[in-house]
Amino acid sequence: MKLNTFRKPPSALLGRTILAGLFGLSAAAVGISNTAYADETCMSPYMAKITGQEDFVYVWTLGVEGLGDGQDKLVTIDVNPSSASYGTVINSLSVGGRNEAHHSGFTDDRKYLWAGGLDTNKIFIFDVHTDPAKPTLSQTIDTFVSDSGGVVGPHTTYALPGRMMITGLSNNKDNGGRTAMVEYTNAGEYVATHWMPTDENLQGAVKGGQFADGYGYDVRALPRKNIMVTSSFTGWSNYMMDFGQMLGDAEAMKRFGNTVVVWDLHARKPKKVLDVPGAPLELRCAWQPNHNWCLTTTALTSQIWMIYEDSAGEWQAKSIGTIGDPSKVPLPVDFSILSDDSGFFVNTFSDGKTRFFDMSDPENPKQVYEKVIGSQINMVSGSWDGKRQYYTSSLLANWDKKDDADEQYFKAYTWDGKELKEEFAIDFYAEKLGRSHQMRFGAYSLYANSSILDDQKHLAATSVTD
């Protein structure tokens, strides 16, 4: 089954001033602010923020051999309902070859988007501020492995002040899960490698449980507590293997991470290694100033874990809930927390569902809603106001479903607090784009001094409304 590409009729756009949100200005945050606005609620608190309606979603997309040009690409989708091109692909920028396109992230000033390839270890740096509707490839880092001293699989690209912190998934010695974080300047200059603590070398960290496996995956910062948190996954030998083959390989199934590490943010030193068994993937830290906790979900055991500061000031980990039926391994993947920490959406790849959990009691989340988005699902990005949720489908090239179940899409929904309503969908196979993976938001309002914004303001001022 394939999706149709469609968008809502323009009649709903009449009577409005086009691109009214263009006139807001943004500021580059240097720390978390109680009054700050943001777009994707999973992004760094150090980033410049969108203060109104996002104009674009950039989708980092895996190339498929024989489909279109077969290359990985950054796809730009117009998501502003006030735009004449709303609900359509307005730009596609190929980067050459297939690199296992995966995750991406902005610099703190939000002028550049860094996007990694898990297989080739290349990092593509896109200029998204000169013309937000048409990003350009500004720089390619192809020395990641040699720069870092053997780190493989650049995954999360996370903004710190003047820096990009990149988590690795693997290493070039055994292609296993032991790895590090790699720090660069915003200009793409290598700074340092921060290896994950292991039993053989805890680097001063306290081992809080059974494991110190040295695996890595995601990273998030909680600046007011001076901590970073990292999660763990698996190495190159597993994530580049066919999914069915891996599931049948008993040794391969042993090669998944079971830890979350709490780091000293400023010193870049590990403080404590926590047991979180079952491959903890995405991390999301609370936004509210009285919430000293982060969440993660475990792919193999379908649990929700809280990483939290206890009354004694010590960081701990505990399971606080389950997702779906763990015995059926629904494979929880991405999730998006609301900006007031009152709930979150979490996707389960195997059954194609998104679920909403109420977090009124943070230590006792309750599922209150679910919806099938497609035959498979991976990433979700939510707007700061909680009114819009966006979904994509691809997990990994060799892990996606086969034949008709291999849907590749981008879908936009509105959320009224009770129900998701689909606004439009784009079939990435029908458009010959490839496998849609991670999303990042763009907006003209971020770049108030650009000539592009001046042109859009002129259009808005001269537009006819009824």
Residue pairs with C-beta under 8 A, 6 or more apart in sequence:
1 375
1 404
1 407
2 407
2 427
2 429
2 430
3 374
3 407
3 409
3 425
3 426
3 427
3 430
4 425
4 427
4 430
5 88
5 425
5 426
5 427
5 430
5 431
6 87
6 424
6 425
7 86
7 87
7 88
7 424
8 81
8 86
8 87
8 423
8 424
10 84
10 86
12 81
13 81
13 82
13 83
13 84
13 86
14 465
14 466
15 465
15 466
16 82
16 465
17 82
17 460
17 463
17 465
18 82
18 83
18 459
18 460
18 463
18 465
19 55
19 80
19 82
19 83
19 444
19 456
19 457
19 459
19 460
20 82
20 460
21 52
21 53
21 80
21 82
21 443
21 445
22 444
22 445
22 453
22 456
22 457
22 460
23 445
23 457
24 51
24 52
24 445
25 51
25 445
25 448
26 48
26 49
26 50
26 51
26 110
26 445
26 446
26 448
27 48
27 49
28 47
28 48
28 108
28 109
28 110
29 36
29 45
29 46
29 47
29 48
29 49
29 108
30 46
30 108
30 161
31 45
31 46
31 223
31 224
32 45
32 223
32 224
32 287
32 289
33 45
34 289
36 45
36 49
37 49
37 50
37 51
37 384
38 45
38 47
38 49
38 50
38 339
38 384
39 49
39 50
39 54
39 381
39 383
39 384
39 441
39 443
40 336
40 381
40 382
40 383
40 439
40 440
40 441
41 284
41 287
41 336
41 337
41 338
41 339
41 382
41 384
42 282
42 284
42 336
42 337
42 381
43 105
43 106
43 159
44 105
44 106
44 108
44 158
44 159
44 160
44 220
44 221
45 221
45 223
45 287
46 108
46 159
46 160
46 161
46 221
46 223
47 106
47 107
47 108
47 110
47 159
48 106
48 108
48 109
48 110
48 446
49 384
50 384
50 441
50 443
50 445
50 446
51 445
52 443
52 445
53 80
53 81
53 82
53 443
54 79
54 80
54 383
54 388
54 441
54 442
54 443
55 78
55 79
55 80
55 83
55 132
55 133
55 442
55 443
55 444
55 445
56 76
56 77
56 78
56 79
56 80
56 90
56 132
56 133
56 441
56 442
56 443
57 76
57 77
57 79
57 381
57 390
57 410
57 412
57 439
57 440
57 441
57 442
58 74
58 75
58 76
58 77
58 104
58 113
58 126
58 128
58 135
58 439
58 440
58 441
58 442
59 74
59 75
59 76
59 77
59 392
59 410
59 436
59 437
59 438
59 439
60 72
60 74
60 101
60 102
60 103
60 104
60 115
60 437
60 438
60 439
60 440
61 72
61 73
61 74
61 75
61 101
61 394
61 428
61 433
61 434
61 435
61 436
61 437
62 72
62 98
62 100
62 101
62 394
62 397
62 434
62 435
62 437
63 69
63 70
63 71
63 72
63 73
63 94
63 97
63 98
63 101
63 434
63 435
64 70
64 98
64 397
64 429
64 434
64 435
65 98
67 429
67 432
67 433
67 434
68 432
68 433
68 434
69 94
70 98
71 94
71 95
71 96
71 97
71 98
72 94
72 95
72 96
72 97
72 98
72 99
72 100
72 101
72 117
72 434
73 92
73 93
73 94
73 95
73 101
73 433
73 434
74 92
74 93
74 95
74 113
74 115
74 124
74 126
74 135
75 89
75 91
75 92
75 93
75 410
75 428
75 433
75 436
76 89
76 90
76 91
76 92
76 93
76 133
76 134
76 135
76 442
77 87
77 88
77 89
77 90
77 410
77 426
78 85
78 86
78 87
78 88
78 90
78 133
79 86
79 87
79 388
79 390
79 412
80 86
81 423
86 424
87 412
87 423
87 424
87 426
88 426
89 426
89 431
89 433
90 133
90 134
91 133
91 134
91 135
92 433
93 126
93 134
93 135
93 136
93 137
95 124
95 137
95 140
97 120
98 119
98 397
99 117
99 118
99 119
99 120
99 122
100 117
100 118
100 119
100 120
100 240
100 396
100 397
101 115
101 116
101 117
101 437
102 116
102 117
102 118
102 155
102 396
102 437
102 438
103 115
103 116
103 155
103 156
103 157
103 437
103 438
104 113
104 114
104 115
104 116
104 157
104 438
104 440
105 113
105 114
105 156
105 157
105 158
105 159
105 164
105 440
106 112
106 113
106 114
106 128
106 159
106 440
107 113
107 114
107 159
107 164
107 186
108 159
108 160
108 161
108 162
108 163
108 186
109 186
110 128
110 129
110 446
111 127
111 128
111 129
111 447
112 125
112 126
112 127
112 128
112 129
112 138
112 186
113 125
113 126
113 128
113 135
113 440
114 123
114 124
114 125
114 126
114 157
114 164
114 166
115 123
115 124
115 125
115 126
115 157
116 122
116 123
116 124
116 153
116 154
116 155
116 157
116 166
117 123
117 124
117 154
118 153
118 154
118 155
118 169
118 236
118 239
118 240
118 396
119 153
119 236
119 240
120 142
121 142
121 144
121 145
121 152
121 153
121 154
122 140
122 141
122 142
122 144
123 140
123 141
123 144
123 154
123 157
123 166
123 188
124 137
124 139
124 140
125 137
125 138
125 139
125 140
125 141
125 188
126 135
126 136
126 137
126 138
127 135
127 136
127 137
127 138
128 135
128 442
129 446
129 447
129 450
130 136
130 450
130 452
131 450
131 452
132 442
132 443
132 444
132 446
132 447
132 452
133 452
139 188
141 147
141 184
141 188
143 190
144 151
144 154
144 166
144 182
145 151
145 152
145 172
147 182
147 190
148 168
148 180
148 182
148 190
148 193
149 180
149 193
150 171
150 172
150 173
151 168
151 170
151 171
151 172
151 179
151 180
151 182
151 193
152 168
152 169
152 170
152 171
152 172
152 175
152 179
152 235
152 236
153 168
153 169
153 170
153 179
153 235
153 236
153 239
154 166
154 167
154 168
154 182
155 166
155 167
155 168
155 169
155 216
155 217
155 218
155 233
156 165
156 166
156 167
156 217
156 218
156 219
157 164
157 165
157 166
158 164
158 165
158 166
158 167
158 219
158 220
158 221
159 165
160 183
160 221
162 185
162 186
163 183
163 184
163 185
163 186
163 191
164 183
164 184
164 185
164 186
165 181
165 182
165 183
165 219
165 228
166 181
166 182
166 183
166 184
167 179
167 181
167 182
167 216
167 217
167 218
167 219
167 230
168 179
168 180
168 181
168 182
168 216
169 177
169 179
169 216
169 217
169 233
169 234
169 235
169 236
169 239
170 176
170 177
170 178
170 179
170 235
170 236
170 237
170 239
171 178
171 179
171 180
171 235
174 235
174 237
175 235
175 236
175 237
176 235
176 236
176 237
176 255
177 213
177 214
177 215
177 216
177 232
177 233
177 234
177 235
177 238
177 255
177 256
177 257
178 196
178 198
178 213
178 214
178 215
178 235
179 195
179 196
179 214
179 215
179 216
179 235
180 193
180 194
180 195
180 196
180 216
181 193
181 194
181 196
181 216
181 219
181 230
182 190
182 192
182 193
182 194
183 190
183 191
183 192
183 193
183 194
183 268
184 190
184 191
185 191
192 268
194 263
194 268
195 201
195 203
195 214
196 213
196 214
196 215
196 216
196 230
196 232
196 261
196 270
197 203
197 205
197 212
197 214
197 261
197 270
197 273
198 212
198 213
198 214
199 207
199 212
202 212
202 270
202 273
203 269
203 270
204 269
204 270
205 212
205 261
205 269
205 270
205 271
205 272
205 273
206 271
206 272
206 273
207 272
207 273
208 272
208 273
208 274
208 275
208 316
208 317
209 273
209 274
209 275
210 258
210 275
211 258
211 259
211 273
211 275
211 277
212 259
212 273
213 232
213 257
213 258
213 259
215 232
215 233
215 234
215 235
215 256
215 257
215 258
215 259
216 230
216 231
216 232
216 233
216 257
217 230
217 231
217 232
217 233
217 257
217 280
217 281
218 230
218 231
218 281
218 282
218 283
218 296
219 228
219 229
219 230
219 231
219 283
220 228
220 229
220 283
220 284
220 285
220 294
221 227
221 228
221 229
221 265
221 285
222 228
222 229
222 265
222 285
222 286
222 292
222 294
223 265
224 289
225 292
225 309
226 264
226 265
226 266
227 262
227 263
227 264
227 265
227 271
227 315
228 262
228 263
228 264
228 265
228 268
229 260
229 261
229 262
229 263
229 283
229 285
229 294
229 307
230 260
230 261
230 263
230 283
231 257
231 259
231 260
231 276
231 280
231 281
231 282
231 283
231 296
232 256
232 257
232 258
232 259
232 260
232 276
232 279
232 280
233 239
233 256
233 257
233 279
233 281
233 299
234 255
234 256
234 257
234 279
235 255
237 252
237 255
238 246
238 252
238 255
238 256
239 396
239 398
239 399
240 396
240 398
241 249
241 252
241 398
242 398
243 396
243 398
243 399
243 400
246 252
246 253
247 253
256 278
256 279
256 299
256 300
257 279
257 280
258 275
258 276
258 277
258 278
258 279
259 273
259 274
259 275
259 276
259 280
260 273
260 274
260 276
260 280
260 283
260 296
260 305
260 307
260 317
261 270
261 272
261 273
261 274
262 270
262 271
262 272
262 274
262 307
262 315
263 269
263 270
263 271
264 270
264 271
271 315
272 314
272 315
274 307
274 315
274 316
274 317
275 317
276 296
276 298
276 305
276 307
276 317
277 298
277 301
278 298
278 299
278 300
278 301
278 303
279 298
279 299
279 300
280 296
280 297
280 298
280 299
280 305
281 296
281 297
281 298
281 299
281 332
281 333
281 334
282 296
282 297
282 333
282 334
282 335
283 294
283 295
283 296
283 307
284 294
284 295
284 296
284 335
284 336
284 337
284 344
285 293
285 294
285 295
286 292
286 293
286 294
286 295
286 337
286 341
286 362
287 337
287 339
287 340
287 341
288 340
288 341
291 341
291 362
292 308
292 309
293 306
293 307
293 308
293 309
293 362
294 306
294 307
294 308
295 304
295 305
295 306
295 307
295 335
295 337
295 344
296 304
296 305
296 307
297 303
297 304
297 305
297 323
297 332
297 335
297 346
298 305
298 332
299 331
299 332
299 333
300 329
301 326
302 322
302 323
302 324
302 325
302 326
302 329
302 330
302 331
302 332
302 348
303 319
303 321
303 322
303 323
303 326
304 319
304 320
304 321
304 322
304 323
304 346
304 357
304 365
305 317
305 318
305 319
305 320
306 317
306 318
306 320
306 362
306 363
307 315
307 316
307 317
308 315
308 316
308 317
308 318
309 315
309 316
310 316
320 362
320 363
320 364
320 365
321 357
321 364
321 365
321 366
323 330
323 332
323 346
323 348
323 355
323 367
324 330
324 332
324 348
324 351
324 353
324 355
328 350
328 351
329 350
330 348
330 349
330 350
330 351
330 353
331 348
331 349
331 350
332 346
332 347
332 348
332 349
333 347
333 348
333 349
333 377
333 378
333 379
333 395
334 346
334 347
334 378
334 379
334 380
335 344
335 345
335 346
335 347
335 380
336 344
336 345
336 380
336 381
336 382
336 389
337 343
337 344
337 359
338 344
338 359
338 382
338 386
339 384
339 385
339 386
340 386
341 359
341 362
342 358
342 359
342 360
343 356
343 357
343 358
343 359
343 365
343 368
344 356
344 357
344 359
344 365
345 354
345 355
345 356
345 357
345 380
345 382
345 389
346 354
346 355
346 357
346 380
347 353
347 354
347 355
347 373
347 377
347 378
347 379
347 380
347 391
348 354
348 355
348 377
349 376
349 377
349 378
349 395
350 376
351 372
352 372
352 373
352 374
352 375
352 376
352 377
353 370
353 371
353 372
353 373
353 377
354 370
354 371
354 373
354 377
354 380
354 389
354 391
354 420
355 367
355 369
355 370
356 367
356 368
356 369
356 370
357 365
357 366
357 367
357 368
358 365
358 366
358 367
358 368
359 365
369 418
369 419
369 420
371 420
373 391
373 411
374 391
374 393
374 407
374 409
374 411
375 401
375 404
375 405
375 406
375 407
376 393
376 394
376 395
376 400
376 401
376 405
376 406
376 407
377 391
377 392
377 393
378 392
378 393
378 394
378 395
378 437
379 391
379 392
379 437
379 438
379 439
380 389
380 390
380 391
381 389
381 390
381 439
381 440
381 441
382 388
382 389
382 390
382 415
383 389
383 441
386 415
386 417
387 414
387 415
387 416
388 412
388 413
388 414
388 415
389 412
389 413
389 414
389 415
389 420
390 410
390 411
390 412
390 413
390 439
391 409
391 410
391 411
391 413
392 409
392 410
392 411
392 436
392 437
392 438
392 439
393 400
393 407
393 408
393 409
393 428
393 435
393 436
394 400
394 408
394 435
394 436
394 437
397 435
400 406
400 408
400 435
401 407
407 427
407 429
408 427
408 428
408 429
408 433
408 434
408 435
408 436
409 425
409 426
409 427
409 428
409 436
410 425
410 426
410 428
410 436
410 439
411 422
411 424
411 425
411 426
412 422
412 423
412 424
412 425
413 420
413 421
413 422
413 423
414 420
414 421
414 423
415 421
428 434
428 435
428 436
444 450
444 452
444 453
444 456
445 453
447 453
